[in-house]
Amino acid sequence: MSEGKFALVTGAGSGIGRHVAVALAKDGYTVAMAGRRIDALEATAQACSETGARCLVQSTDVGDPRSVDHLFQRIRDEFGRLDVLFNNAGVFTKPASIEDVSFDDWKASLDVNLTGYFLCTQGAFRLMKSQQPRGGRIINNGSISAHAPRPLATCYTTTKHAVTGLTKATSLDGRAHDIACGQIDIGNAASEMTDIMRTGVMQADGSIRPEPLMDVGHVAQAVVYMAGLPLEANVQFMTVMATNMPFIGRG
């Protein structure tokens, strides 16, 4: 059980973000939740409050520096510190071969999936360096796509590869300030965004086949484990995936 610990979860209104926020609340964290849709965030906050946890809800565009600055100012004012950041907000743009990807889709992916992580990491660094006791932990939601792309997913794959670079750079820069950074790469966690996998998704050979899914609760528990380590220990990279999904070997 974590005592007096404060966490921020981005993209907390649904899916993995909601499950992680609730799991952290159950583990004793005070949780700040950020996302675009205030109604969805409030639903997550209600689920967290049932655990007895204190919550902060802030409508945030993670790709907008001013919006992120406002989020971290609220955290500084109301929490006084931040122990864990779970960078999770993300978007999937419509499937398209690389020559057909619109610039708008490309920019939307970069703004949320990469710039959002960067801006929130900056905000967390500034707070974690200055607070007493100093330090904290940043956990980035990567993806199986950080290692192996799906067909027609240029935008998502590119941003998730870049997140791995951000994780490594953050981990290195954080050493001098007691800031640990790790990454969880998730494969086929059951959520609103992965329901299509039950009926069939495109494979590398062009065929359409259903894929196994796993309970998203396993992801939430993995993040709680990573978050709960003392700062002298770190899970640098963790992969949590549906056992039989087509990832290792030839599927």
N, C-alpha and C positions, 0 to 999 in steps of 0.2 A: 504494500500500500504506500503511495506517495503522499507525503505530508507537505503542505504549503508549496506545491508545485503548480506552475502556470504553463499552459500550452496554447498554441495557436494552430488551428486547422483551416487551411484554405479549401475552397470547393466543398464546404461542409454541409451543403444543402441536400445532398443526395448521395447514393452509391457508397463508394469506399469512404469518402470524407465523412458522411453521416455516421457510418459504423465505427470509424476510428474515433470520432469525437465522443460518441457515447461510451466506447470502451475506455477511453482516457478518463472520462468523468467517473465511471465506475471504479477506476483505479485511484481515485482521489484527487485528480487534477481539477483545477479551475480552468475552464476552457473558453477561449475566444474563438468565434466561428465567423469566417469571412466567405462571401460569395456574392453573386449578382442578385439573386432572388431573395428578398427579405422574408417572404412567406415561407419559403423552403427552409431558410435558416432558423426561423422561429419554430418550425416543426421539429427540427433537430434539437433546438434548445429545450423544447418541452420534454423530449425524450431524455435529455441529459438531466433536467431538473428533477425527474422522477428518481434519480439516483441520489439526490440531495446535493448535487454539485452546483456551484455558482457558475453562471455563464455570461458571456458578453457576445452580443450579436452586432455585426457591422456589415452593411452592404458595401461591397468593395469590388472595384474593377482592378484586378491585380496587374493588368498591363498599363495602368495609368499611375505615374509616379505620385501625383497629388493625392489620389485615392489611397494608395498604399501608405503614404506619409500620414494621412489622417488616421488610418487604422492603427499604426504603431504609436501615434501620439495618444490615442485612447487607451491602448494597452499600457503605455508608460504611466498615464494618469490614474488609471483604475486598478491596475495590477501592481505596478511598481517594478516589475521584472518579467522576464520570459525565460522559461527553462527549456521548452521544446517547441520547435516549429515543424509542422508537417506540411511541406509543400506538396499540394495535391491537386489544385485546380487545373483542369485540362479540358481540351475540346478535341473532338474528332470531326474533321471536315469530310465532305462527301467523297466517296471513292472515285479516283480518276487516275489515268495514266499520266506520267509526269508532264507530257506536252499539253495536256488538257487542264492542268491545275490552274485555277484562276489566281491572280495576284491577291485578290481579297481573301481567298481561303488560305493562301500561303502566309499573308500578314496576320490573319486572325490566329493561326496556329502559333506563330512566333510570339505574338503579343501575350497569349495566355500561357502556353506550354513552356516557354523559355524566359521571356522577359518578366513574366509574373514571378517565376522562381527566383530570378536574379534580384528583382526589386525587394521581394520579401526577405531574401537572404541578406541583402544590404541592411534592411531595417532591423532584422534580428541581430546581426553582427554589432551594429551600433549600440543596441540596448544591452546585449550580453557582455560586451567589453566594458561597459560603464557601470553595470550593476554590482552590488556586493551581496553575497559572494559572486564573483564574476564567473562567466562561462555559461554554457548551455549546449543544447544538441539540436542539430538540423537534420531532418530526415526527408529525403526527396523521393517522391513516388516516380520511379522510372517506369520500366515496362519490359516485358519480353522483347518488345520491338527495339529496345536499346541494343539488342544483340542480333536479332534476326527479324527482318522486315516481313510484313504481309504484302501481298500484291496490292497495287493501287493505293498505297498509303504513304506517299512521298512526304507529305507535310508532317504527319504524326511521327513517322520513323526518324526523320531528320531532327526534330525537336527532342526526341527521347535519346538519341545518340548524344546530342549536345548537353542534355541534362547530366549524363555520365561525366562529361568533361567538367561541368560546373561542380558536381559532387567532389571530384578529385581536387579541383582548385580550392574549393571551400575547405575541405579537410586539411589541406596543406596550410592555407593561410590562417586557419583557426588554431593551429597547434600552439602558437605563442600566447593565445588568449583563453585557453581552456574551453575552446569551442570545438565540439566533435561534429562530424558530418558523415552520414551514411546514406545508402540508397536501397530501397526495396523495389525489386523488379517483379511485377505481378503478371500472371498469366491466367486468363479466363476465370476471373472471379465473377460470380453471378451478380448482376446488377441490371438496372434499366438499359444500360448501354451495351450489354453483352447478350441480351435475350435472343438476338438474331442468330447466335451461334447454336442455339437449340435446333433450328430448322436447317441451317446450312450457310457456310461462308466460303468464299473463294480460297482455294489452296494454290500452292506454287505451280502446280501442273495445270491450272485453269479449271479444275473440277470444283464442284460445289458439294461440300460435305458438312454435316453437323460435327460439333466438337464438344468434348466433355467440359463441364463447368465445375467449380468448387464453391463452397459456401464462403461468402465474403467475410464472415466472422473469423475465418482463419487469418485473413490479412490483418484485421483489426488487432487480434491477439499478438501477431508478429510485431506490429508497430509498437504496441504497449511494451513488449519485451525489449525492443531496441531502445525505446524512450527511457526505460527504467534502469538501464545500466549505469554504473558510476562513470564519471567522465574519464577515468583512466582506462576504460575499456570501450570498444566501439565495434559495432557490426558495420564494416565498410560497405559490403554488398550482400544482399540476401535475395534469393529468388524463391517466391512462393507461387506455385502453379498447380493447375489441375494435373494430376499424375499422368494421365494418358493423352494430354493434348499434343498435337503435332509440333514439337519443338526440337527435341533431341533426335539426332539421326535423321531419318527420312520420313518420320511420322508413322 
